[in-house]
């Protein structure tokens, strides 16, 4: 059995009826429909052809996210998440570069790396080198002035932790951002790159090995082994090409407001809602969320 979850700011009974009709026409054999939160999120059970279900429902309703998955192990016991442009609204290295007066130059490289056009480690080294000499104090200023949590981040992580899940933030960014951000959101663990600093200034380098795509994938796989989980019990979410490996290995791999290469390859994509959409995807209604 499979579940199609529809999430939107406004969702009607007519939308659900239309969705069930589309599933029937695609040979998916729809069953019961159930509101998670009336007017906001609902499940439709169906028996066959999840790929056809996703194909027929995605884009069929305005500003509506659709998550299609097996009904078994729907609520996840492990969350591995990216940070920049996923758990927070900015790319930290781009904002840090603004304090050095070179944001446009660095942001262009960041965008290309996130689209998968550049080797991530090489692109990171090149960008950090351009920050050589920037005062260490710019990091704390950037954290205070620029870094904002993505809507729904705290609710997602704190709700999953309260229900027994392990939550890990793994970022190709920097520990000086990931540690305070992860602590505020409520992650169990934070993994990121360490900027090298001497005489209260950036040296233009990061410690090796670099946290990259393979690190994210290994973090997921190691946590699965540590907890004795089945891959189907896991959720990975990110927006850039360096998140693809972990997204592909997770039971529910989610592209969150993602670059096209990620959105095309992920098992689910969130284009409209905030991170609480991933609680609905697990069948958790708003009344059971941990807020703040």
C-alpha positions in Angstrom: 0.0 0.0 0.0 1.1 3.5 -0.8 0.2 7.0 0.4 -0.1 10.2 -1.6 0.0 13.3 0.7 -1.2 16.6 -0.7 -0.1 19.8 1.2 -1.2 23.3 0.4 -2.2 26.6 2.1 -5.7 25.9 0.9 -6.9 22.4 0.0 -10.5 21.5 -0.7 -12.5 18.3 -0.6 -13.0 18.8 -4.3 -9.2 18.7 -4.8 -9.0 15.4 -3.0 -11.8 14.0 -5.1 -10.1 15.2 -8.2 -6.8 13.6 -7.0 -8.5 10.3 -6.4 -10.0 10.4 -9.9 -6.5 11.1 -11.4 -5.1 8.1 -9.4 -7.9 5.9 -10.6 -7.3 6.9 -14.2 -3.5 6.2 -13.8 -4.3 2.6 -12.6 -3.2 3.3 -9.0 -6.5 2.0 -7.4 -7.1 4.7 -4.9 -8.6 3.9 -1.5 -9.5 5.9 1.6 -8.9 9.6 1.9 -8.0 11.1 5.2 -7.5 14.7 6.4 -4.3 15.3 8.4 -5.3 18.9 8.9 -8.6 19.9 7.2 -8.0 22.4 4.5 -4.3 22.1 4.7 -3.0 18.5 4.3 -4.5 15.1 3.4 -3.6 11.5 2.6 -4.9 9.3 -0.2 -4.2 5.6 0.1 -3.6 3.7 -3.2 -2.5 0.2 -4.2 -0.3 0.3 -7.3 2.1 2.3 -9.4 3.7 5.0 -7.1 5.7 6.4 -10.0 2.5 6.9 -12.0 0.8 8.4 -9.0 3.6 11.0 -8.5 3.6 11.8 -12.2 -0.1 12.4 -12.4 -0.4 14.4 -9.1 2.7 16.6 -9.2 1.8 19.9 -10.7 -1.9 19.0 -11.0 -3.0 21.4 -8.3 -1.8 25.0 -7.9 0.8 25.7 -5.2 0.4 22.1 -3.8 3.2 19.8 -2.7 2.8 16.1 -3.3 4.7 13.4 -1.5 4.2 9.8 -2.7 5.7 6.9 -0.7 5.0 3.5 0.8 2.7 3.4 3.7 5.1 1.2 5.7 7.7 3.0 7.8 6.2 6.3 6.9 7.2 8.0 10.1 11.0 8.3 10.1 13.5 7.5 12.8 16.4 9.4 11.3 16.7 12.8 9.8 19.9 13.9 8.0 19.6 17.5 6.8 21.6 20.1 4.9 22.0 23.6 6.4 22.5 26.4 3.9 19.3 27.2 2.0 17.6 24.3 3.7 17.6 24.7 7.5 18.5 28.4 7.1 17.5 30.9 4.4 21.0 31.9 3.2 24.3 30.5 2.0 26.7 31.4 4.8 29.8 31.7 2.6 28.0 34.2 0.3 26.9 36.3 3.2 30.4 36.1 4.9 31.9 37.2 1.5 29.8 40.3 1.7 31.8 41.5 4.7 34.9 41.2 2.5 33.2 43.1 -0.4 33.2 40.1 -2.8 29.7 38.6 -2.4 28.9 38.6 -6.1 32.1 36.9 -7.1 31.7 34.1 -4.5 27.9 33.7 -4.9 28.3 32.9 -8.6 30.7 30.1 -7.7 28.3 28.8 -5.0 25.4 28.7 -7.4 27.4 26.8 -9.9 28.6 24.3 -7.3 25.0 23.8 -6.0 23.8 23.1 -9.5 26.5 20.4 -9.8 28.6 22.3 -12.4 31.7 22.4 -10.3 33.6 20.0 -8.0 32.3 20.9 -4.5 35.6 20.5 -2.6 37.6 22.5 -5.2 35.0 25.2 -5.4 35.0 25.5 -1.6 38.7 25.8 -1.4 38.7 28.5 -4.1 36.0 30.5 -2.3 37.6 30.3 1.1 40.9 31.3 -0.3 39.3 34.6 -1.4 38.3 35.2 2.2 41.9 35.2 3.4 42.5 38.1 5.9 38.9 38.6 6.7 38.6 39.4 10.4 37.3 36.6 12.5 34.7 38.9 14.1 32.9 39.0 10.7 31.7 35.4 11.4 29.8 36.4 14.5 28.5 39.5 12.8 27.3 37.4 9.9 25.6 34.9 12.2 23.8 37.7 14.1 22.9 39.9 11.1 22.3 37.6 8.2 21.5 34.0 9.3 17.8 33.3 9.7 16.1 29.9 10.3 14.0 28.4 7.5 10.3 28.5 8.4 9.4 25.2 10.0 12.9 24.1 10.8 12.5 24.0 14.6 9.1 22.3 14.4 10.4 19.6 12.1 13.5 18.8 14.1 12.0 19.2 17.6 9.0 17.1 16.7 11.0 14.3 15.2 13.3 14.3 18.2 10.4 14.2 20.6 9.1 11.2 18.8 12.4 9.4 19.1 14.2 10.1 15.9 17.9 10.9 15.6 18.6 14.2 13.9 21.8 15.2 12.3 22.8 18.5 10.6 25.6 17.9 8.0 26.8 20.9 6.1 29.4 21.7 3.5 29.5 25.1 5.3 31.3 25.9 8.5 31.1 24.8 12.1 31.0 28.4 13.3 27.6 28.6 11.8 26.4 25.0 12.0 27.0 24.5 15.7 24.9 27.5 16.9 22.3 27.0 14.2 22.0 23.3 14.9 21.8 23.9 18.7 19.0 26.5 18.2 17.0 24.2 15.9 17.5 21.2 18.2 19.7 18.8 16.2 21.4 16.0 18.1 24.6 16.3 16.1 26.2 18.9 13.8 28.9 18.1 11.2 30.6 20.8 9.1 33.9 22.2 7.8 36.2 24.1 10.1 37.6 27.4 9.0 41.3 27.9 9.9 42.0 31.1 11.8 45.2 32.7 12.9 45.8 36.0 14.6 42.0 36.7 14.6 41.7 36.4 10.8 40.8 33.8 8.3 43.8 32.0 6.8 42.0 31.3 3.5 41.8 27.5 4.2 39.6 24.9 5.9 40.7 21.8 7.7 40.8 18.6 5.7 39.1 16.3 4.8 36.3 18.6 3.5 32.7 17.8 4.4 31.2 17.1 1.0 28.7 14.8 -0.8 30.4 11.6 0.3 30.5 12.8 3.9 26.8 13.4 3.9 26.1 10.0 2.4 28.5 8.3 4.9 26.8 10.1 7.8 23.5 8.8 6.7 24.7 5.2 6.3 26.7 5.2 9.5 23.6 6.4 11.4 21.5 3.7 9.9 24.0 1.1 11.1 24.3 2.7 14.5 20.6 2.7 15.1 19.9 -0.7 13.4 17.5 0.9 11.0 16.1 0.0 7.6 16.8 2.6 5.0 13.1 3.0 4.6 13.0 4.5 8.1 15.1 7.5 7.1 14.6 11.0 5.8 17.3 13.2 4.1 16.6 16.7 2.9 18.7 19.3 1.0 18.7 21.7 -1.9 22.1 21.3 -3.7 24.0 18.8 -5.8 26.2 17.9 -2.9 23.0 16.6 -1.1 22.1 14.2 -3.9 24.0 11.1 -2.7 22.3 11.1 0.7 18.9 12.0 -0.8 19.1 9.0 -3.1 20.0 6.6 -0.2 17.3 7.7 2.2 13.9 6.1 2.5 12.4 9.5 1.8 14.9 11.7 0.0 13.6 15.3 -0.4 14.6 18.1 -2.6 13.7 21.3 -0.7 13.1 24.4 -2.9 16.0 22.8 -4.7 18.3 23.2 -7.7 16.9 21.5 -10.9 19.4 18.6 -10.8 18.3 17.8 -7.3 14.6 18.2 -7.8 14.7 15.9 -10.9 16.5 13.1 -9.0 14.9 13.2 -5.5 12.1 10.8 -4.4 10.1 13.8 -3.3 10.2 17.6 -3.9 8.9 20.4 -1.8 8.5 23.5 -4.0 5.8 25.5 -2.1 5.5 24.8 1.6 8.0 25.2 4.4 9.8 22.5 6.3 6.7 21.5 8.3 5.5 19.9 5.0 7.9 17.0 6.0 5.9 16.4 9.2 2.7 16.1 7.1 4.6 13.8 4.8 5.2 11.5 7.8 1.5 11.6 8.7 2.0 13.9 11.7 -0.8 16.5 12.1 -0.2 20.0 13.4 -1.8 19.2 16.8 1.2 16.9 17.5 4.0 19.2 16.4 6.5 20.6 18.9 6.6 24.3 18.3 9.4 26.6 19.4 
